[in-house]
């Protein structure tokens, strides 16, 4: 293949259709990879933050009682009744 700016590479994937691929500069590819890495790192940081806050909230009994006061009183009543009626 001759080298040049308008060079194209045609490939036929196992699926059938011909795919035309434009050659790109390696610096452009590196920039795209670095941008993708930054985006993945940012998304991972956000996911860690969300999971951490969700787990903290789920394991905090005070927050659970605040969110479900009627259920908390019912559970406390049931536990008190159980221990109060035990021989």
N, CA, C and O atoms as a Maestro MAE file, in Angstrom:
{
 s_m_m2io_version
 :::
 2.0.0
}

f_m_ct {
 s_m_title
 :::
 protein
 m_atom[348] {
  # First column is atom index #
  i_m_mmod_type
  r_m_x_coord
  r_m_y_coord
  r_m_z_coord
  i_m_residue_number
  s_m_chain_name
  s_m_pdb_residue_name
  s_m_pdb_atom_name
  i_m_atomic_number
  :::
  1 25 0.824 -1.166 0.000 1 A "UNK " " N  " 7
  2 3 0.000 0.000 0.000 1 A "UNK " " CA " 6
  3 2 0.873 1.234 0.000 1 A "UNK " " C  " 6
  4 15 1.889 1.282 0.693 1 A "UNK " " O  " 8
  5 25 0.492 2.208 -0.754 2 A "UNK " " N  " 7
  6 3 1.236 3.462 -0.810 2 A "UNK " " CA " 6
  7 2 0.812 4.322 0.373 2 A "UNK " " C  " 6
  8 15 -0.345 4.301 0.795 2 A "UNK " " O  " 8
  9 25 1.773 5.081 0.901 3 A "UNK " " N  " 7
  10 3 1.470 5.932 2.045 3 A "UNK " " CA " 6
  11 2 1.015 7.296 1.559 3 A "UNK " " C  " 6
  12 15 1.510 7.803 0.553 3 A "UNK " " O  " 8
  13 25 0.063 7.892 2.283 4 A "UNK " " N  " 7
  14 3 -0.439 9.210 1.925 4 A "UNK " " CA " 6
  15 2 -1.575 9.599 2.835 4 A "UNK " " C  " 6
  16 15 -2.083 8.770 3.591 4 A "UNK " " O  " 8
  17 25 -1.983 10.855 2.773 5 A "UNK " " N  " 7
  18 3 -3.044 11.339 3.631 5 A "UNK " " CA " 6
  19 2 -4.414 10.794 3.232 5 A "UNK " " C  " 6
  20 15 -5.291 10.676 4.089 5 A "UNK " " O  " 8
  21 25 -4.622 10.466 1.982 6 A "UNK " " N  " 7
  22 3 -5.935 10.006 1.531 6 A "UNK " " CA " 6
  23 2 -6.013 8.486 1.472 6 A "UNK " " C  " 6
  24 15 -6.930 7.933 0.865 6 A "UNK " " O  " 8
  25 25 -5.074 7.823 2.085 7 A "UNK " " N  " 7
  26 3 -5.046 6.356 2.075 7 A "UNK " " CA " 6
  27 2 -6.197 5.804 2.907 7 A "UNK " " C  " 6
  28 15 -6.480 6.301 3.998 7 A "UNK " " O  " 8
  29 25 -6.861 4.770 2.384 8 A "UNK " " N  " 7
  30 3 -7.943 4.123 3.098 8 A "UNK " " CA " 6
  31 2 -7.658 2.634 3.154 8 A "UNK " " C  " 6
  32 15 -6.997 2.075 2.278 8 A "UNK " " O  " 8
  33 25 -8.164 2.011 4.189 9 A "UNK " " N  " 7
  34 3 -7.991 0.587 4.357 9 A "UNK " " CA " 6
  35 2 -9.380 -0.039 4.393 9 A "UNK " " C  " 6
  36 15 -10.207 0.315 5.233 9 A "UNK " " O  " 8
  37 25 -9.630 -0.963 3.483 10 A "UNK " " N  " 7
  38 3 -10.924 -1.630 3.433 10 A "UNK " " CA " 6
  39 2 -10.756 -3.023 4.013 10 A "UNK " " C  " 6
  40 15 -9.874 -3.775 3.599 10 A "UNK " " O  " 8
  41 25 -11.597 -3.360 4.966 11 A "UNK " " N  " 7
  42 3 -11.543 -4.681 5.580 11 A "UNK " " CA " 6
  43 2 -12.916 -5.305 5.509 11 A "UNK " " C  " 6
  44 15 -13.924 -4.607 5.401 11 A "UNK " " O  " 8
  45 25 -12.950 -6.606 5.571 12 A "UNK " " N  " 7
  46 3 -14.211 -7.331 5.569 12 A "UNK " " CA " 6
  47 2 -14.269 -8.132 6.866 12 A "UNK " " C  " 6
  48 15 -13.621 -9.172 6.985 12 A "UNK " " O  " 8
  49 25 -15.061 -7.642 7.858 13 A "UNK " " N  " 7
  50 3 -15.189 -8.405 9.094 13 A "UNK " " CA " 6
  51 2 -15.922 -9.710 8.835 13 A "UNK " " C  " 6
  52 15 -16.533 -9.894 7.783 13 A "UNK " " O  " 8
  53 25 -15.858 -10.599 9.788 14 A "UNK " " N  " 7
  54 3 -16.473 -11.911 9.621 14 A "UNK " " CA " 6
  55 2 -17.976 -11.818 9.354 14 A "UNK " " C  " 6
  56 15 -18.569 -12.758 8.825 14 A "UNK " " O  " 8
  57 25 -18.606 -10.667 9.725 15 A "UNK " " N  " 7
  58 3 -20.041 -10.486 9.522 15 A "UNK " " CA " 6
  59 2 -20.439 -10.259 8.081 15 A "UNK " " C  " 6
  60 15 -21.570 -10.580 7.715 15 A "UNK " " O  " 8
  61 25 -19.550 -9.712 7.227 16 A "UNK " " N  " 7
  62 3 -19.930 -9.544 5.837 16 A "UNK " " CA " 6
  63 2 -19.569 -8.231 5.190 16 A "UNK " " C  " 6
  64 15 -18.716 -8.220 4.302 16 A "UNK " " O  " 8
  65 25 -20.177 -7.103 5.588 17 A "UNK " " N  " 7
  66 3 -20.002 -5.835 4.893 17 A "UNK " " CA " 6
  67 2 -18.563 -5.325 4.954 17 A "UNK " " C  " 6
  68 15 -17.823 -5.598 5.898 17 A "UNK " " O  " 8
  69 25 -18.194 -4.576 3.916 18 A "UNK " " N  " 7
  70 3 -16.874 -3.970 3.855 18 A "UNK " " CA " 6
  71 2 -16.883 -2.707 4.721 18 A "UNK " " C  " 6
  72 15 -17.797 -1.887 4.633 18 A "UNK " " O  " 8
  73 25 -15.871 -2.569 5.541 19 A "UNK " " N  " 7
  74 3 -15.748 -1.409 6.414 19 A "UNK " " CA " 6
  75 2 -14.525 -0.626 5.959 19 A "UNK " " C  " 6
  76 15 -13.438 -1.188 5.827 19 A "UNK " " O  " 8
  77 25 -14.701 0.667 5.721 20 A "UNK " " N  " 7
  78 3 -13.597 1.521 5.312 20 A "UNK " " CA " 6
  79 2 -13.055 2.241 6.530 20 A "UNK " " C  " 6
  80 15 -13.805 2.878 7.269 20 A "UNK " " O  " 8
  81 25 -11.749 2.138 6.738 21 A "UNK " " N  " 7
  82 3 -11.114 2.738 7.901 21 A "UNK " " CA " 6
  83 2 -10.139 3.794 7.426 21 A "UNK " " C  " 6
  84 15 -9.248 3.506 6.627 21 A "UNK " " O  " 8
  85 25 -10.299 5.022 7.914 22 A "UNK " " N  " 7
  86 3 -9.368 6.098 7.582 22 A "UNK " " CA " 6
  87 2 -8.163 5.993 8.501 22 A "UNK " " C  " 6
  88 15 -8.333 5.851 9.712 22 A "UNK " " O  " 8
  89 25 -6.964 6.059 7.970 23 A "UNK " " N  " 7
  90 3 -5.796 6.050 8.850 23 A "UNK " " CA " 6
  91 2 -5.757 7.337 9.663 23 A "UNK " " C  " 6
  92 15 -6.129 8.403 9.173 23 A "UNK " " O  " 8
  93 25 -5.299 7.229 10.919 24 A "UNK " " N  " 7
  94 3 -5.265 8.399 11.781 24 A "UNK " " CA " 6
  95 2 -3.858 8.572 12.340 24 A "UNK " " C  " 6
  96 15 -3.062 7.635 12.394 24 A "UNK " " O  " 8
  97 25 -3.592 9.772 12.741 25 A "UNK " " N  " 7
  98 3 -2.321 10.121 13.333 25 A "UNK " " CA " 6
  99 2 -2.214 9.462 14.710 25 A "UNK " " C  " 6
  100 15 -3.200 9.420 15.445 25 A "UNK " " O  " 8
  101 25 -1.039 8.951 15.071 26 A "UNK " " N  " 7
  102 3 -0.892 8.287 16.363 26 A "UNK " " CA " 6
  103 2 -1.096 9.259 17.519 26 A "UNK " " C  " 6
  104 15 -1.590 8.862 18.575 26 A "UNK " " O  " 8
  105 25 -0.729 10.512 17.341 27 A "UNK " " N  " 7
  106 3 -0.964 11.499 18.406 27 A "UNK " " CA " 6
  107 2 -2.460 11.703 18.648 27 A "UNK " " C  " 6
  108 15 -2.888 11.872 19.790 27 A "UNK " " O  " 8
  109 25 -3.250 11.687 17.579 28 A "UNK " " N  " 7
  110 3 -4.700 11.818 17.705 28 A "UNK " " CA " 6
  111 2 -5.270 10.623 18.461 28 A "UNK " " C  " 6
  112 15 -6.139 10.789 19.317 28 A "UNK " " O  " 8
  113 25 -4.796 9.441 18.157 29 A "UNK " " N  " 7
  114 3 -5.254 8.225 18.829 29 A "UNK " " CA " 6
  115 2 -4.884 8.282 20.307 29 A "UNK " " C  " 6
  116 15 -5.696 7.934 21.165 29 A "UNK " " O  " 8
  117 25 -3.662 8.719 20.607 30 A "UNK " " N  " 7
  118 3 -3.230 8.834 22.002 30 A "UNK " " CA " 6
  119 2 -4.091 9.835 22.772 30 A "UNK " " C  " 6
  120 15 -4.450 9.589 23.923 30 A "UNK " " O  " 8
  121 25 -4.423 10.963 22.138 31 A "UNK " " N  " 7
  122 3 -5.275 11.959 22.785 31 A "UNK " " CA " 6
  123 2 -6.660 11.376 23.078 31 A "UNK " " C  " 6
  124 15 -7.221 11.602 24.150 31 A "UNK " " O  " 8
  125 25 -7.202 10.628 22.123 32 A "UNK " " N  " 7
  126 3 -8.512 10.012 22.326 32 A "UNK " " CA " 6
  127 2 -8.465 8.982 23.455 32 A "UNK " " C  " 6
  128 15 -9.387 8.905 24.266 32 A "UNK " " O  " 8
  129 25 -7.398 8.197 23.506 33 A "UNK " " N  " 7
  130 3 -7.246 7.203 24.572 33 A "UNK " " CA " 6
  131 2 -7.138 7.897 25.927 33 A "UNK " " C  " 6
  132 15 -7.765 7.471 26.897 33 A "UNK " " O  " 8
  133 25 -6.348 8.959 25.994 34 A "UNK " " N  " 7
  134 3 -6.183 9.700 27.247 34 A "UNK " " CA " 6
  135 2 -7.499 10.347 27.676 34 A "UNK " " C  " 6
  136 15 -7.823 10.353 28.864 34 A "UNK " " O  " 8
  137 25 -8.254 10.887 26.731 35 A "UNK " " N  " 7
  138 3 -9.564 11.469 27.051 35 A "UNK " " CA " 6
  139 2 -10.513 10.387 27.567 35 A "UNK " " C  " 6
  140 15 -11.272 10.622 28.507 35 A "UNK " " O  " 8
  141 25 -10.471 9.211 26.955 36 A "UNK " " N  " 7
  142 3 -11.308 8.097 27.407 36 A "UNK " " CA " 6
  143 2 -10.915 7.664 28.814 36 A "UNK " " C  " 6
  144 15 -11.781 7.382 29.643 36 A "UNK " " O  " 8
  145 25 -9.623 7.611 29.085 37 A "UNK " " N  " 7
  146 3 -9.156 7.244 30.431 37 A "UNK " " CA " 6
  147 2 -9.639 8.244 31.471 37 A "UNK " " C  " 6
  148 15 -10.082 7.853 32.551 37 A "UNK " " O  " 8
  149 25 -9.557 9.535 31.151 38 A "UNK " " N  " 7
  150 3 -10.018 10.555 32.091 38 A "UNK " " CA " 6
  151 2 -11.515 10.416 32.346 38 A "UNK " " C  " 6
  152 15 -11.975 10.529 33.482 38 A "UNK " " O  " 8
  153 25 -12.269 10.170 31.280 39 A "UNK " " N  " 7
  154 3 -13.717 10.019 31.422 39 A "UNK " " CA " 6
  155 2 -14.054 8.783 32.260 39 A "UNK " " C  " 6
  156 15 -14.954 8.835 33.098 39 A "UNK " " O  " 8
  157 25 -13.351 7.684 32.045 40 A "UNK " " N  " 7
  158 3 -13.577 6.461 32.822 40 A "UNK " " CA " 6
  159 2 -13.222 6.699 34.285 40 A "UNK " " C  " 6
  160 15 -13.959 6.278 35.176 40 A "UNK " " O  " 8
  161 25 -12.091 7.374 34.543 41 A "UNK " " N  " 7
  162 3 -11.682 7.663 35.917 41 A "UNK " " CA " 6
  163 2 -12.712 8.549 36.614 41 A "UNK " " C  " 6
  164 15 -13.024 8.335 37.785 41 A "UNK " " O  " 8
  165 25 -13.236 9.536 35.905 42 A "UNK " " N  " 7
  166 3 -14.249 10.418 36.480 42 A "UNK " " CA " 6
  167 2 -15.527 9.638 36.786 42 A "UNK " " C  " 6
  168 15 -16.119 9.808 37.853 42 A "UNK " " O  " 8
  169 25 -15.951 8.789 35.859 43 A "UNK " " N  " 7
  170 3 -17.154 7.985 36.067 43 A "UNK " " CA " 6
  171 2 -16.964 7.028 37.239 43 A "UNK " " C  " 6
  172 15 -17.880 6.834 38.038 43 A "UNK " " O  " 8
  173 25 -15.789 6.434 37.342 44 A "UNK " " N  " 7
  174 3 -15.501 5.517 38.440 44 A "UNK " " CA " 6
  175 2 -15.523 6.257 39.777 44 A "UNK " " C  " 6
  176 15 -16.030 5.731 40.768 44 A "UNK " " O  " 8
  177 25 -14.982 7.463 39.809 45 A "UNK " " N  " 7
  178 3 -15.007 8.266 41.028 45 A "UNK " " CA " 6
  179 2 -16.425 8.598 41.455 45 A "UNK " " C  " 6
  180 15 -16.754 8.520 42.639 45 A "UNK " " O  " 8
  181 25 -17.261 8.965 40.506 46 A "UNK " " N  " 7
  182 3 -18.661 9.261 40.819 46 A "UNK " " CA " 6
  183 2 -19.382 8.018 41.325 46 A "UNK " " C  " 6
  184 15 -20.160 8.090 42.276 46 A "UNK " " O  " 8
  185 25 -19.121 6.876 40.688 47 A "UNK " " N  " 7
  186 3 -19.760 5.626 41.097 47 A "UNK " " CA " 6
  187 2 -19.339 5.246 42.510 47 A "UNK " " C  " 6
  188 15 -20.174 4.840 43.318 47 A "UNK " " O  " 8
  189 25 -18.031 5.376 42.818 48 A "UNK " " N  " 7
  190 3 -17.549 5.071 44.166 48 A "UNK " " CA " 6
  191 2 -18.233 5.959 45.197 48 A "UNK " " C  " 6
  192 15 -18.638 5.492 46.262 48 A "UNK " " O  " 8
  193 25 -18.356 7.228 44.877 49 A "UNK " " N  " 7
  194 3 -18.984 8.178 45.793 49 A "UNK " " CA " 6
  195 2 -20.449 7.814 46.042 49 A "UNK " " C  " 6
  196 15 -20.911 7.827 47.183 49 A "UNK " " O  " 8
  197 25 -21.166 7.496 44.984 50 A "UNK " " N  " 7
  198 3 -22.580 7.136 45.118 50 A "UNK " " CA " 6
  199 2 -22.761 5.848 45.908 50 A "UNK " " C  " 6
  200 15 -23.640 5.764 46.766 50 A "UNK " " O  " 8
  201 25 -21.937 4.845 45.625 51 A "UNK " " N  " 7
  202 3 -22.036 3.568 46.343 51 A "UNK " " CA " 6
  203 2 -21.694 3.773 47.813 51 A "UNK " " C  " 6
  204 15 -22.371 3.242 48.693 51 A "UNK " " O  " 8
  205 25 -20.649 4.540 48.075 52 A "UNK " " N  " 7
  206 3 -20.237 4.794 49.452 52 A "UNK " " CA " 6
  207 2 -21.337 5.484 50.243 52 A "UNK " " C  " 6
  208 15 -21.638 5.079 51.366 52 A "UNK " " O  " 8
  209 25 -21.938 6.519 49.674 53 A "UNK " " N  " 7
  210 3 -22.998 7.228 50.393 53 A "UNK " " CA " 6
  211 2 -24.233 6.349 50.573 53 A "UNK " " C  " 6
  212 15 -24.906 6.437 51.600 53 A "UNK " " O  " 8
  213 25 -24.538 5.505 49.591 54 A "UNK " " N  " 7
  214 3 -25.685 4.605 49.699 54 A "UNK " " CA " 6
  215 2 -25.463 3.566 50.792 54 A "UNK " " C  " 6
  216 15 -26.372 3.278 51.570 54 A "UNK " " O  " 8
  217 25 -24.257 3.002 50.854 55 A "UNK " " N  " 7
  218 3 -23.940 2.001 51.868 55 A "UNK " " CA " 6
  219 2 -23.959 2.641 53.253 55 A "UNK " " C  " 6
  220 15 -24.501 2.065 54.196 55 A "UNK " " O  " 8
  221 25 -23.372 3.825 53.379 56 A "UNK " " N  " 7
  222 3 -23.382 4.513 54.673 56 A "UNK " " CA " 6
  223 2 -24.807 4.783 55.133 56 A "UNK " " C  " 6
  224 15 -25.137 4.592 56.303 56 A "UNK " " O  " 8
  225 25 -25.637 5.223 54.221 57 A "UNK " " N  " 7
  226 3 -27.023 5.530 54.571 57 A "UNK " " CA " 6
  227 2 -27.780 4.255 54.944 57 A "UNK " " C  " 6
  228 15 -28.587 4.268 55.874 57 A "UNK " " O  " 8
  229 25 -27.531 3.162 54.237 58 A "UNK " " N  " 7
  230 3 -28.232 1.913 54.513 58 A "UNK " " CA " 6
  231 2 -27.818 1.323 55.860 58 A "UNK " " C  " 6
  232 15 -28.632 0.678 56.521 58 A "UNK " " O  " 8
  233 25 -26.575 1.531 56.278 59 A "UNK " " N  " 7
  234 3 -26.085 0.953 57.524 59 A "UNK " " CA " 6
  235 2 -26.275 1.869 58.739 59 A "UNK " " C  " 6
  236 15 -25.970 1.462 59.860 59 A "UNK " " O  " 8
  237 25 -26.762 3.068 58.547 60 A "UNK " " N  " 7
  238 3 -26.970 4.006 59.639 60 A "UNK " " CA " 6
  239 2 -28.375 3.810 60.205 60 A "UNK " " C  " 6
  240 15 -29.358 4.201 59.576 60 A "UNK " " O  " 8
  241 25 -28.473 3.202 61.402 61 A "UNK " " N  " 7
  242 3 -29.781 2.892 61.966 61 A "UNK " " CA " 6
  243 2 -30.544 4.161 62.331 61 A "UNK " " C  " 6
  244 15 -31.774 4.173 62.278 61 A "UNK " " O  " 8
  245 25 -29.846 5.216 62.695 62 A "UNK " " N  " 7
  246 3 -30.528 6.464 63.031 62 A "UNK " " CA " 6
  247 2 -31.257 7.037 61.811 62 A "UNK " " C  " 6
  248 15 -32.388 7.513 61.911 62 A "UNK " " O  " 8
  249 25 -30.590 6.979 60.673 63 A "UNK " " N  " 7
  250 3 -31.211 7.465 59.438 63 A "UNK " " CA " 6
  251 2 -32.404 6.596 59.057 63 A "UNK " " C  " 6
  252 15 -33.418 7.102 58.575 63 A "UNK " " O  " 8
  253 25 -32.281 5.265 59.278 64 A "UNK " " N  " 7
  254 3 -33.373 4.359 58.955 64 A "UNK " " CA " 6
  255 2 -34.584 4.674 59.827 64 A "UNK " " C  " 6
  256 15 -35.714 4.712 59.339 64 A "UNK " " O  " 8
  257 25 -34.343 4.902 61.131 65 A "UNK " " N  " 7
  258 3 -35.444 5.245 62.039 65 A "UNK " " CA " 6
  259 2 -36.065 6.578 61.630 65 A "UNK " " C  " 6
  260 15 -37.284 6.741 61.687 65 A "UNK " " O  " 8
  261 25 -35.236 7.520 61.220 66 A "UNK " " N  " 7
  262 3 -35.743 8.818 60.768 66 A "UNK " " CA " 6
  263 2 -36.613 8.661 59.524 66 A "UNK " " C  " 6
  264 15 -37.646 9.317 59.391 66 A "UNK " " O  " 8
  265 25 -36.181 7.776 58.606 67 A "UNK " " N  " 7
  266 3 -36.924 7.561 57.361 67 A "UNK " " CA " 6
  267 2 -38.202 6.741 57.572 67 A "UNK " " C  " 6
  268 15 -39.173 6.921 56.836 67 A "UNK " " O  " 8
  269 25 -38.218 5.835 58.578 68 A "UNK " " N  " 7
  270 3 -39.349 4.923 58.800 68 A "UNK " " CA " 6
  271 2 -39.748 4.924 60.275 68 A "UNK " " C  " 6
  272 15 -39.579 3.909 60.950 68 A "UNK " " O  " 8
  273 25 -40.269 6.027 60.789 69 A "UNK " " N  " 7
  274 3 -40.555 6.096 62.238 69 A "UNK " " CA " 6
  275 2 -41.644 5.131 62.699 69 A "UNK " " C  " 6
  276 15 -41.521 4.541 63.772 69 A "UNK " " O  " 8
  277 25 -42.696 4.960 61.921 70 A "UNK " " N  " 7
  278 3 -43.788 4.069 62.322 70 A "UNK " " CA " 6
  279 2 -43.320 2.626 62.398 70 A "UNK " " C  " 6
  280 15 -43.649 1.912 63.345 70 A "UNK " " O  " 8
  281 25 -42.568 2.203 61.425 71 A "UNK " " N  " 7
  282 3 -42.036 0.845 61.412 71 A "UNK " " CA " 6
  283 2 -41.087 0.642 62.588 71 A "UNK " " C  " 6
  284 15 -41.105 -0.413 63.222 71 A "UNK " " O  " 8
  285 25 -40.260 1.643 62.884 72 A "UNK " " N  " 7
  286 3 -39.314 1.539 63.997 72 A "UNK " " CA " 6
  287 2 -40.052 1.393 65.331 72 A "UNK " " C  " 6
  288 15 -39.657 0.594 66.179 72 A "UNK " " O  " 8
  289 25 -41.116 2.164 65.509 73 A "UNK " " N  " 7
  290 3 -41.898 2.055 66.750 73 A "UNK " " CA " 6
  291 2 -42.560 0.679 66.827 73 A "UNK " " C  " 6
  292 15 -42.603 0.077 67.900 73 A "UNK " " O  " 8
  293 25 -43.071 0.178 65.715 74 A "UNK " " N  " 7
  294 3 -43.690 -1.148 65.688 74 A "UNK " " CA " 6
  295 2 -42.695 -2.240 66.025 74 A "UNK " " C  " 6
  296 15 -43.021 -3.169 66.764 74 A "UNK " " O  " 8
  297 25 -41.498 -2.143 65.498 75 A "UNK " " N  " 7
  298 3 -40.472 -3.143 65.799 75 A "UNK " " CA " 6
  299 2 -40.086 -3.058 67.278 75 A "UNK " " C  " 6
  300 15 -39.951 -4.085 67.944 75 A "UNK " " O  " 8
  301 25 -39.910 -1.849 67.788 76 A "UNK " " N  " 7
  302 3 -39.562 -1.677 69.199 76 A "UNK " " CA " 6
  303 2 -40.667 -2.236 70.101 76 A "UNK " " C  " 6
  304 15 -40.377 -2.875 71.113 76 A "UNK " " O  " 8
  305 25 -41.918 -2.001 69.741 77 A "UNK " " N  " 7
  306 3 -43.034 -2.535 70.512 77 A "UNK " " CA " 6
  307 2 -43.017 -4.060 70.495 77 A "UNK " " C  " 6
  308 15 -43.195 -4.702 71.530 77 A "UNK " " O  " 8
  309 25 -42.803 -4.632 69.317 78 A "UNK " " N  " 7
  310 3 -42.772 -6.092 69.197 78 A "UNK " " CA " 6
  311 2 -41.640 -6.712 70.001 78 A "UNK " " C  " 6
  312 15 -41.834 -7.738 70.653 78 A "UNK " " O  " 8
  313 25 -40.484 -6.114 69.965 79 A "UNK " " N  " 7
  314 3 -39.344 -6.635 70.725 79 A "UNK " " CA " 6
  315 2 -39.623 -6.491 72.223 79 A "UNK " " C  " 6
  316 15 -39.348 -7.410 72.995 79 A "UNK " " O  " 8
  317 25 -40.165 -5.350 72.635 80 A "UNK " " N  " 7
  318 3 -40.510 -5.166 74.048 80 A "UNK " " CA " 6
  319 2 -41.546 -6.157 74.512 80 A "UNK " " C  " 6
  320 15 -41.433 -6.702 75.610 80 A "UNK " " O  " 8
  321 25 -42.552 -6.403 73.700 81 A "UNK " " N  " 7
  322 3 -43.591 -7.371 74.021 81 A "UNK " " CA " 6
  323 2 -43.012 -8.774 74.142 81 A "UNK " " C  " 6
  324 15 -43.357 -9.520 75.058 81 A "UNK " " O  " 8
  325 25 -42.139 -9.122 73.221 82 A "UNK " " N  " 7
  326 3 -41.504 -10.457 73.254 82 A "UNK " " CA " 6
  327 2 -40.731 -10.656 74.550 82 A "UNK " " C  " 6
  328 15 -40.887 -11.675 75.222 82 A "UNK " " O  " 8
  329 25 -39.888 -9.671 74.904 83 A "UNK " " N  " 7
  330 3 -39.097 -9.819 76.112 83 A "UNK " " CA " 6
  331 2 -39.967 -9.666 77.382 83 A "UNK " " C  " 6
  332 15 -39.657 -10.260 78.414 83 A "UNK " " O  " 8
  333 25 -41.017 -8.897 77.307 84 A "UNK " " N  " 7
  334 3 -41.898 -8.711 78.460 84 A "UNK " " CA " 6
  335 2 -42.718 -9.942 78.778 84 A "UNK " " C  " 6
  336 15 -43.035 -10.170 79.946 84 A "UNK " " O  " 8
  337 25 -43.072 -10.742 77.796 85 A "UNK " " N  " 7
  338 3 -43.897 -11.920 77.990 85 A "UNK " " CA " 6
  339 2 -43.096 -13.205 78.154 85 A "UNK " " C  " 6
  340 15 -43.677 -14.264 78.394 85 A "UNK " " O  " 8
  341 25 -41.805 -13.134 78.031 86 A "UNK " " N  " 7
  342 3 -40.971 -14.329 78.196 86 A "UNK " " CA " 6
  343 2 -40.951 -14.759 79.652 86 A "UNK " " C  " 6
  344 15 -40.876 -13.915 80.545 86 A "UNK " " O  " 8
  345 25 -41.017 -16.051 79.903 87 A "UNK " " N  " 7
  346 3 -40.978 -16.536 81.300 87 A "UNK " " CA " 6
  347 2 -39.576 -16.419 81.897 87 A "UNK " " C  " 6
  348 15 -39.366 -16.780 83.055 87 A "UNK " " O  " 8
  :::
 }
 m_bond[347] {
  # First column is bond index #
  i_m_from
  i_m_to
  i_m_order
  :::
  1 1 2 1
  2 2 3 1
  3 3 4 2
  4 3 5 1
  5 5 6 1
  6 6 7 1
  7 7 8 2
  8 7 9 1
  9 9 10 1
  10 10 11 1
  11 11 12 2
  12 11 13 1
  13 13 14 1
  14 14 15 1
  15 15 16 2
  16 15 17 1
  17 17 18 1
  18 18 19 1
  19 19 20 2
  20 19 21 1
  21 21 22 1
  22 22 23 1
  23 23 24 2
  24 23 25 1
  25 25 26 1
  26 26 27 1
  27 27 28 2
  28 27 29 1
  29 29 30 1
  30 30 31 1
  31 31 32 2
  32 31 33 1
  33 33 34 1
  34 34 35 1
  35 35 36 2
  36 35 37 1
  37 37 38 1
  38 38 39 1
  39 39 40 2
  40 39 41 1
  41 41 42 1
  42 42 43 1
  43 43 44 2
  44 43 45 1
  45 45 46 1
  46 46 47 1
  47 47 48 2
  48 47 49 1
  49 49 50 1
  50 50 51 1
  51 51 52 2
  52 51 53 1
  53 53 54 1
  54 54 55 1
  55 55 56 2
  56 55 57 1
  57 57 58 1
  58 58 59 1
  59 59 60 2
  60 59 61 1
  61 61 62 1
  62 62 63 1
  63 63 64 2
  64 63 65 1
  65 65 66 1
  66 66 67 1
  67 67 68 2
  68 67 69 1
  69 69 70 1
  70 70 71 1
  71 71 72 2
  72 71 73 1
  73 73 74 1
  74 74 75 1
  75 75 76 2
  76 75 77 1
  77 77 78 1
  78 78 79 1
  79 79 80 2
  80 79 81 1
  81 81 82 1
  82 82 83 1
  83 83 84 2
  84 83 85 1
  85 85 86 1
  86 86 87 1
  87 87 88 2
  88 87 89 1
  89 89 90 1
  90 90 91 1
  91 91 92 2
  92 91 93 1
  93 93 94 1
  94 94 95 1
  95 95 96 2
  96 95 97 1
  97 97 98 1
  98 98 99 1
  99 99 100 2
  100 99 101 1
  101 101 102 1
  102 102 103 1
  103 103 104 2
  104 103 105 1
  105 105 106 1
  106 106 107 1
  107 107 108 2
  108 107 109 1
  109 109 110 1
  110 110 111 1
  111 111 112 2
  112 111 113 1
  113 113 114 1
  114 114 115 1
  115 115 116 2
  116 115 117 1
  117 117 118 1
  118 118 119 1
  119 119 120 2
  120 119 121 1
  121 121 122 1
  122 122 123 1
  123 123 124 2
  124 123 125 1
  125 125 126 1
  126 126 127 1
  127 127 128 2
  128 127 129 1
  129 129 130 1
  130 130 131 1
  131 131 132 2
  132 131 133 1
  133 133 134 1
  134 134 135 1
  135 135 136 2
  136 135 137 1
  137 137 138 1
  138 138 139 1
  139 139 140 2
  140 139 141 1
  141 141 142 1
  142 142 143 1
  143 143 144 2
  144 143 145 1
  145 145 146 1
  146 146 147 1
  147 147 148 2
  148 147 149 1
  149 149 150 1
  150 150 151 1
  151 151 152 2
  152 151 153 1
  153 153 154 1
  154 154 155 1
  155 155 156 2
  156 155 157 1
  157 157 158 1
  158 158 159 1
  159 159 160 2
  160 159 161 1
  161 161 162 1
  162 162 163 1
  163 163 164 2
  164 163 165 1
  165 165 166 1
  166 166 167 1
  167 167 168 2
  168 167 169 1
  169 169 170 1
  170 170 171 1
  171 171 172 2
  172 171 173 1
  173 173 174 1
  174 174 175 1
  175 175 176 2
  176 175 177 1
  177 177 178 1
  178 178 179 1
  179 179 180 2
  180 179 181 1
  181 181 182 1
  182 182 183 1
  183 183 184 2
  184 183 185 1
  185 185 186 1
  186 186 187 1
  187 187 188 2
  188 187 189 1
  189 189 190 1
  190 190 191 1
  191 191 192 2
  192 191 193 1
  193 193 194 1
  194 194 195 1
  195 195 196 2
  196 195 197 1
  197 197 198 1
  198 198 199 1
  199 199 200 2
  200 199 201 1
  201 201 202 1
  202 202 203 1
  203 203 204 2
  204 203 205 1
  205 205 206 1
  206 206 207 1
  207 207 208 2
  208 207 209 1
  209 209 210 1
  210 210 211 1
  211 211 212 2
  212 211 213 1
  213 213 214 1
  214 214 215 1
  215 215 216 2
  216 215 217 1
  217 217 218 1
  218 218 219 1
  219 219 220 2
  220 219 221 1
  221 221 222 1
  222 222 223 1
  223 223 224 2
  224 223 225 1
  225 225 226 1
  226 226 227 1
  227 227 228 2
  228 227 229 1
  229 229 230 1
  230 230 231 1
  231 231 232 2
  232 231 233 1
  233 233 234 1
  234 234 235 1
  235 235 236 2
  236 235 237 1
  237 237 238 1
  238 238 239 1
  239 239 240 2
  240 239 241 1
  241 241 242 1
  242 242 243 1
  243 243 244 2
  244 243 245 1
  245 245 246 1
  246 246 247 1
  247 247 248 2
  248 247 249 1
  249 249 250 1
  250 250 251 1
  251 251 252 2
  252 251 253 1
  253 253 254 1
  254 254 255 1
  255 255 256 2
  256 255 257 1
  257 257 258 1
  258 258 259 1
  259 259 260 2
  260 259 261 1
  261 261 262 1
  262 262 263 1
  263 263 264 2
  264 263 265 1
  265 265 266 1
  266 266 267 1
  267 267 268 2
  268 267 269 1
  269 269 270 1
  270 270 271 1
  271 271 272 2
  272 271 273 1
  273 273 274 1
  274 274 275 1
  275 275 276 2
  276 275 277 1
  277 277 278 1
  278 278 279 1
  279 279 280 2
  280 279 281 1
  281 281 282 1
  282 282 283 1
  283 283 284 2
  284 283 285 1
  285 285 286 1
  286 286 287 1
  287 287 288 2
  288 287 289 1
  289 289 290 1
  290 290 291 1
  291 291 292 2
  292 291 293 1
  293 293 294 1
  294 294 295 1
  295 295 296 2
  296 295 297 1
  297 297 298 1
  298 298 299 1
  299 299 300 2
  300 299 301 1
  301 301 302 1
  302 302 303 1
  303 303 304 2
  304 303 305 1
  305 305 306 1
  306 306 307 1
  307 307 308 2
  308 307 309 1
  309 309 310 1
  310 310 311 1
  311 311 312 2
  312 311 313 1
  313 313 314 1
  314 314 315 1
  315 315 316 2
  316 315 317 1
  317 317 318 1
  318 318 319 1
  319 319 320 2
  320 319 321 1
  321 321 322 1
  322 322 323 1
  323 323 324 2
  324 323 325 1
  325 325 326 1
  326 326 327 1
  327 327 328 2
  328 327 329 1
  329 329 330 1
  330 330 331 1
  331 331 332 2
  332 331 333 1
  333 333 334 1
  334 334 335 1
  335 335 336 2
  336 335 337 1
  337 337 338 1
  338 338 339 1
  339 339 340 2
  340 339 341 1
  341 341 342 1
  342 342 343 1
  343 343 344 2
  344 343 345 1
  345 345 346 1
  346 346 347 1
  347 347 348 2
  :::
 }
}
